[in-house]
Amino acid sequence: MGKSSETFSKKEKEKKRLKKQQDKKEKAAERKANSDEGKSLEDMMAYVDENGNITATAPDLSRRKSVRLEDITIGVTRQETEAGDTPRRGVVTFFNSSKGYGFIRDLKSQESIFVHVNGLMEQVQEKDKVTFETEQGQRGLNAIKVKKES
């Protein structure tokens, strides 16, 4: 009889290949057993509680607060302006005389108000204390009738 053509290394390679196949089948079976496929919608549902935390339990509907549509504001509400009231006081924080505009910091509200050279009663420079009135412009409040304080 002839000698077997299978050598030791061929047998070892075949054992490794069969072991690898068996491991692959076991991993596939484990993935199939642990998969979310086939679960009900309720099992996969997640909820957010009143504090923003994700939970698996549905929220208690008796604790629900009712909100009127009028109470919901989107964006920033417009500020009421004191247009036409007594003159306001402020300090010129920036003024570019070549371009003819600048900004005045209101001493009371600390808001920055745009001023154009057309709204000046007399020439101003940075750090001058001024009195002024305001009017609503295209982009916000504009200072008009601007005078230096004496």
C-alpha positions as CSV (number, residue, x, y, z in Angstrom):
1,M,0.0,0.0,0.0
2,G,1.0,3.5,-0.6
3,K,1.8,6.1,1.9
4,S,-0.9,8.6,3.0
5,S,-0.7,12.0,1.2
6,E,-1.8,13.9,4.3
7,T,1.1,15.3,6.2
8,F,1.1,16.7,9.8
9,S,1.0,20.3,8.6
10,K,-2.0,19.6,6.3
11,K,-3.9,18.0,9.2
12,E,-3.1,21.0,11.5
13,K,-4.3,23.5,8.8
14,E,-7.5,21.5,8.4
15,K,-8.1,21.5,12.2
16,K,-7.6,25.3,12.4
17,R,-10.0,25.9,9.5
18,L,-12.7,23.7,11.1
19,K,-12.1,25.5,14.5
20,K,-12.5,28.9,12.8
21,Q,-15.7,27.8,11.1
22,Q,-17.1,26.6,14.4
23,D,-16.2,29.9,16.2
24,K,-17.9,31.8,13.4
25,K,-21.1,29.8,13.8
26,E,-21.1,30.3,17.6
27,K,-20.7,34.1,17.2
28,A,-23.6,34.2,14.7
29,A,-25.8,32.2,17.0
30,E,-25.0,34.5,19.9
31,R,-25.7,37.6,17.8
32,K,-29.1,36.2,16.8
33,A,-30.0,35.4,20.4
34,N,-29.1,38.9,21.6
35,S,-30.6,40.9,18.7
36,D,-33.4,43.5,19.1
37,E,-35.1,42.1,16.0
38,G,-38.4,40.7,16.7
39,K,-38.9,42.6,20.0
40,S,-42.1,44.6,20.4
41,L,-42.3,48.4,20.0
42,E,-42.9,48.8,23.7
43,D,-39.6,46.9,24.5
44,M,-37.6,49.2,22.3
45,M,-39.3,52.5,23.4
46,A,-37.5,55.1,25.5
47,Y,-39.0,58.1,27.3
48,V,-37.7,61.4,28.5
49,D,-38.8,62.5,32.0
50,E,-39.4,66.0,33.2
51,N,-35.7,66.4,34.1
52,G,-34.5,65.4,30.6
53,N,-33.3,62.0,31.6
54,I,-34.0,58.9,29.4
55,T,-36.0,56.2,31.1
56,A,-37.6,52.9,30.1
57,T,-40.9,53.7,32.0
58,A,-43.7,55.8,30.5
59,P,-44.2,59.2,32.1
60,D,-47.0,59.7,34.6
61,L,-49.8,61.6,32.8
62,S,-51.4,62.8,36.0
63,R,-48.3,65.1,36.6
64,R,-48.6,66.7,33.2
65,K,-48.8,70.5,33.2
66,S,-51.1,72.3,30.7
67,V,-49.5,75.2,28.8
68,R,-51.5,77.9,27.0
69,L,-50.4,78.7,23.5
70,E,-50.2,82.4,24.4
71,D,-47.6,81.7,27.1
72,I,-45.1,80.3,24.6
73,T,-42.8,83.0,23.2
74,I,-40.4,82.3,20.3
75,G,-37.5,84.7,20.1
76,V,-36.9,87.8,22.2
77,T,-39.7,90.1,23.1
78,R,-39.4,93.7,21.9
79,Q,-38.3,96.1,24.6
80,E,-40.5,99.0,25.4
81,T,-38.7,102.2,24.4
82,E,-39.0,105.5,26.1
83,A,-39.3,107.3,22.8
84,G,-40.2,111.0,23.2
85,D,-39.8,111.0,27.0
86,T,-37.4,113.1,28.9
87,P,-33.9,113.4,27.5
88,R,-31.6,110.5,28.3
89,R,-28.0,110.8,29.5
90,G,-25.0,108.9,28.3
91,V,-21.4,108.7,27.4
92,V,-20.0,108.6,23.8
93,T,-18.1,105.3,23.7
94,F,-17.1,105.4,20.0
95,F,-17.4,108.1,17.3
96,N,-15.8,108.0,13.9
97,S,-16.0,111.6,12.6
98,S,-14.7,110.7,9.1
99,K,-17.6,108.2,8.6
100,G,-20.1,110.2,10.7
101,Y,-21.4,107.6,13.1
102,G,-20.8,106.3,16.6
103,F,-22.3,104.8,19.7
104,I,-23.5,106.2,23.0
105,R,-23.7,104.1,26.2
106,D,-26.9,105.0,28.1
107,L,-26.1,105.6,31.8
108,K,-29.4,104.3,33.0
109,S,-29.9,101.1,31.0
110,Q,-26.2,100.5,30.0
111,E,-27.4,99.8,26.4
112,S,-25.4,100.9,23.4
113,I,-27.4,103.3,21.1
114,F,-26.3,104.1,17.5
115,V,-25.8,107.8,16.7
116,H,-25.4,109.4,13.3
117,V,-23.9,112.8,12.5
118,N,-27.4,113.9,11.3
119,G,-28.7,113.4,14.9
120,L,-26.0,115.7,16.5
121,M,-26.8,119.2,17.6
122,E,-23.1,119.9,18.3
123,Q,-19.8,118.1,17.6
124,V,-19.0,115.2,20.0
125,Q,-15.9,113.1,20.7
126,E,-15.3,109.9,22.5
127,K,-15.8,110.0,26.4
128,D,-18.1,113.1,26.1
129,K,-21.1,113.1,28.4
130,V,-24.2,113.9,26.4
131,T,-28.0,114.2,26.6
132,F,-30.1,112.8,23.8
133,E,-33.5,111.5,22.8
134,T,-34.2,108.3,20.9
135,E,-36.2,107.1,18.0
136,Q,-36.8,103.7,16.5
137,G,-34.7,103.2,13.4
138,Q,-34.5,100.3,10.9
139,R,-32.1,98.3,13.0
140,G,-33.0,99.5,16.5
141,L,-32.8,102.7,18.6
142,N,-31.1,105.8,17.1
143,A,-30.0,108.7,19.2
144,I,-31.2,112.1,18.0
145,K,-30.9,115.7,19.3
146,V,-27.5,114.8,20.9
147,K,-25.9,117.7,22.9
148,K,-22.9,117.8,25.2
149,E,-23.7,118.2,28.9
150,S,-22.5,121.5,30.3
